[in-house]
């Protein structure tokens, strides 16, 4: 008796809470990625007829009954019945079927909330059926039918027999579950994983081109001219001609040994180019015993480049 009273009180409180959420459009929070699916359309006509008949009955009964206390009581009961039926419809709008990442939840107002994980579901298909007389919840040969207006539209085959918290099963395990949804095709499509997409062929990258320094392409090749070294010049007594001097001024340069023998003062490369005299460096003048003024020091590679 206590359990029944508790059930009625909890049911009434949840019904009024659902009516509040439905009127003020505050849905129950669900897990991210889940989708809602309705099932109330099959009973909309029945509930609509009951609401209209009750709305007509309340004022008629209020006018027919002559006793004031009975009239007031009938009015209160009639109005409460109207609001209660609206609340029942609200529970179906608020507590809908859910298809989410964690699994499938089958609902029916406040009387049924059956969660199923994806690893417990072997197959799910659309199949519309009419239920035989015997109530909206039926169990036969391991098949549990959870109908709405004596019909089901979705069949679920479980991976293994399962004991579900439904009162009419009485602890008996079930291997199939049938229930109703207003849009069974959409529910089944959301429950089934999408087919794998074919992978596009991977195009290999083009072969890398060999790296060529920019300086190599920009600078033109210069003709190489043979040049005698200082040691060779001193050994054979032939004036030494460097590559820079040959390309810049075209004047042969005397070796250190020749300047030491002739005692000619050293001129810079610029002076040699202007006067047409072979130039030697400042270091060669010092070894030859001839003092060269600072302004006429030997030509360096930078001076040769400027002269060119």
C-alpha positions in Angstrom: 0.0 0.0 0.0 2.8 2.4 0.9 4.6 1.6 -2.5 1.4 2.4 -4.4 0.9 5.7 -2.6 4.5 6.6 -3.2 4.1 5.7 -6.9 1.0 7.8 -7.3 2.6 10.8 -5.6 5.8 10.6 -7.6 3.8 10.1 -10.8 1.7 13.2 -10.1 4.7 15.4 -9.3 6.5 14.3 -12.5 3.4 14.9 -14.5 3.0 18.5 -13.3 6.8 19.0 -13.9 6.4 17.8 -17.4 3.4 20.1 -18.0 5.5 23.0 -16.7 8.4 22.1 -19.1 6.1 21.7 -22.0 4.1 24.9 -21.5 7.3 27.0 -20.9 9.3 25.1 -23.5 12.1 23.9 -21.2 13.1 20.4 -22.5 14.9 17.9 -20.3 18.7 18.1 -20.8 20.1 15.2 -22.8 23.6 14.0 -23.6 25.5 15.8 -26.4 24.9 14.3 -29.8 21.6 12.7 -28.9 18.4 13.0 -31.0 14.8 13.0 -29.9 12.0 11.0 -31.6 8.3 11.4 -30.9 5.7 8.6 -30.4 2.6 10.5 -29.3 0.9 11.0 -32.7 -0.8 7.6 -32.5 -2.8 8.7 -29.4 -3.3 12.4 -30.4 -6.8 11.7 -31.7 -7.9 9.7 -28.6 -6.6 12.3 -26.2 -8.1 15.1 -28.3 -11.6 13.5 -28.2 -11.3 12.9 -24.4 -10.4 16.5 -23.9 -13.2 17.8 -26.0 -15.8 15.6 -24.3 -14.6 16.5 -20.8 -14.6 20.2 -21.6 -18.3 19.8 -22.7 -19.2 17.6 -19.7 -17.9 19.9 -17.0 -20.3 22.9 -17.6 -23.2 20.6 -18.4 -22.8 18.7 -15.1 -22.4 22.0 -13.3 -25.8 23.1 -14.5 -27.7 19.8 -14.0 -26.6 19.0 -10.4 -28.9 20.9 -8.0 -26.8 20.6 -4.9 -24.2 23.2 -4.4 -21.5 21.1 -2.6 -21.8 18.3 -5.2 -21.7 20.9 -8.0 -18.5 22.4 -6.8 -16.9 19.1 -6.2 -17.8 17.9 -9.7 -16.5 21.2 -11.1 -13.2 20.8 -9.4 -12.8 17.1 -10.4 -13.7 18.0 -14.0 -11.2 20.8 -14.3 -8.5 18.6 -12.6 -9.3 15.8 -15.1 -8.9 18.2 -18.0 -5.5 19.5 -16.8 -4.4 16.0 -16.0 -5.0 14.8 -19.6 -3.1 17.8 -20.9 -0.3 16.9 -18.5 -0.3 13.3 -19.8 0.1 14.6 -23.3 2.9 16.8 -22.1 4.8 13.8 -20.6 4.9 12.3 -24.1 6.2 15.4 -25.6 8.9 15.9 -22.9 10.0 12.3 -22.5 10.7 11.1 -26.0 12.7 8.3 -27.5 16.5 9.1 -27.5 19.2 7.9 -29.8 22.6 9.0 -28.7 26.3 8.0 -28.5 25.7 5.9 -25.4 22.7 3.9 -26.8 18.9 3.9 -27.3 16.3 4.9 -24.7 12.8 3.6 -25.3 10.1 5.7 -23.5 6.4 5.8 -22.9 5.2 8.8 -20.9 6.3 8.3 -17.3 5.6 4.6 -17.1 8.5 3.3 -19.2 12.2 4.3 -19.6 14.2 1.4 -21.0 17.9 2.2 -21.8 19.8 -0.1 -24.2 23.5 0.1 -24.9 24.7 -0.3 -28.5 26.7 -3.4 -27.6 23.4 -5.0 -26.5 21.7 -4.4 -29.9 22.4 -6.8 -32.7 20.0 -5.4 -35.3 17.3 -2.7 -35.6 14.8 -2.5 -38.4 11.6 -0.8 -39.4 8.5 -3.1 -39.4 5.0 -1.9 -38.7 2.8 -4.3 -36.8 -0.6 -4.4 -35.2 -0.8 -5.9 -31.7 -3.5 -8.4 -30.8 -5.8 -7.6 -27.9 -4.2 -7.8 -24.5 -2.9 -4.4 -23.6 -0.1 -2.1 -24.8 2.6 -4.2 -23.1 2.8 -7.9 -24.1 5.4 -10.6 -23.8 5.3 -13.8 -25.9 8.1 -16.3 -26.6 10.8 -13.8 -25.5 9.4 -11.0 -27.7 8.4 -7.9 -25.7 6.0 -5.6 -27.5 5.7 -2.0 -26.2 2.8 -0.6 -28.2 1.2 2.7 -28.7 -2.5 2.6 -29.8 -2.0 -1.2 -30.3 0.8 -0.8 -32.9 4.6 -1.0 -33.1 6.9 0.1 -35.9 10.5 -0.7 -34.8 12.0 -4.2 -34.2 15.1 -4.7 -32.1 17.0 -7.9 -31.9 19.3 -8.2 -28.9 22.7 -9.8 -28.9 21.7 -12.0 -25.9 18.6 -12.5 -23.7 18.1 -9.6 -21.4 16.1 -9.0 -18.3 14.4 -5.6 -18.6 12.7 -3.5 -15.9 9.2 -3.9 -17.2 6.5 -5.0 -14.8 4.7 -7.4 -17.1 7.9 -9.4 -17.9 8.0 -10.6 -14.2 11.7 -11.1 -14.5 11.6 -13.2 -17.7 14.4 -12.4 -20.2 13.6 -11.1 -23.7 15.5 -11.5 -26.9 13.5 -9.1 -29.1 11.8 -5.7 -28.3 9.2 -4.0 -30.5 8.1 -0.4 -29.9 6.4 2.5 -31.7 7.9 5.7 -33.1 6.2 8.3 -35.2 9.1 8.4 -37.7 10.7 4.9 -37.5 12.8 5.4 -40.6 14.5 8.4 -39.2 15.1 6.7 -35.8 16.6 3.5 -37.4 18.8 5.7 -39.7 20.1 7.6 -36.7 20.7 4.3 -34.8 22.6 2.6 -37.6 26.2 3.7 -38.1 26.9 5.4 -41.4 28.6 3.2 -44.1 32.3 3.7 -44.4 33.3 6.2 -47.1 35.7 4.9 -49.8 39.1 6.5 -49.5 40.4 8.5 -52.4 43.7 7.3 -53.9 46.7 9.1 -52.5 48.7 10.9 -55.3 52.4 10.7 -54.7 54.2 14.0 -54.5 56.2 15.1 -57.6 59.9 14.3 -57.4 62.0 17.0 -55.9 64.1 19.1 -58.4 67.8 19.3 -57.6 68.8 22.5 -55.9 70.8 24.9 -57.9 72.2 28.0 -56.1 71.0 31.3 -57.5 74.6 32.6 -57.6 75.6 29.9 -60.0 72.8 30.8 -62.4 73.2 34.6 -62.1 77.0 34.8 -62.4 78.3 34.2 -65.9 81.3 31.9 -66.3 84.6 33.7 -66.7 87.3 32.4 -69.0 90.1 30.9 -66.9 93.5 32.1 -67.7 96.7 30.3 -66.5 98.6 32.3 -63.9 102.1 31.5 -62.7 102.7 31.5 -59.0 105.2 33.7 -57.2 107.5 30.8 -56.6 107.4 29.8 -60.3 108.2 33.4 -61.3 111.1 33.5 -59.0 112.5 30.2 -60.3 112.2 30.7 -64.0 112.4 34.5 -64.1 109.2 35.0 -66.0 106.8 37.8 -65.0 103.8 36.5 -63.1 100.3 37.3 -64.4 97.4 36.8 -61.9 93.9 36.1 -63.1 92.4 39.3 -61.8 95.1 41.5 -63.3 94.9 39.6 -66.6 91.1 40.1 -66.8 91.2 43.7 -65.5 94.1 45.6 -66.9 95.9 43.1 -69.2 99.4 44.1 -67.8 101.9 41.4 -66.7 103.2 41.8 -63.1 106.9 41.4 -62.4 108.0 38.9 -59.8 109.8 39.7 -56.6 113.1 38.3 -57.9 113.0 40.6 -61.0 112.3 43.7 -58.9 115.1 42.8 -56.5 117.5 42.6 -59.4 116.5 45.7 -61.3 115.8 47.9 -58.3 112.8 49.6 -59.7 110.5 51.3 -57.2 107.1 49.6 -56.7 104.0 51.2 -58.2 100.5 50.4 -57.3 98.3 48.5 -59.7 96.3 51.7 -60.6 99.5 53.6 -61.4 100.8 50.7 -63.5 97.5 50.7 -65.4 97.7 54.4 -66.1 101.4 54.5 -66.9 101.5 51.2 -68.7 104.2 49.9 -66.3 104.0 46.4 -64.7 103.0 46.9 -61.1 104.3 45.0 -58.0 102.9 44.9 -54.5 104.2 46.8 -51.5 105.6 43.6 -50.0 107.8 43.1 -53.0 109.2 46.7 -52.8 110.2 46.1 -49.2 112.2 43.0 -50.1 113.9 44.7 -53.0 115.1 47.5 -50.8 113.1 50.2 -52.4 110.9 52.4 -50.3 107.4 52.9 -51.7 105.3 55.9 -50.6 102.1 55.0 -48.8 100.0 56.4 -51.6 101.6 54.0 -54.0 101.2 50.8 -52.1 100.7 47.5 -53.9 97.4 46.7 -55.5 95.0 44.4 -53.6 92.2 42.4 -55.0 89.7 45.1 -54.0 91.8 47.7 -55.9 91.9 45.4 -58.9 88.1 45.1 -58.8 87.7 48.9 -58.6 90.1 49.4 -61.4 88.1 47.0 -63.6 
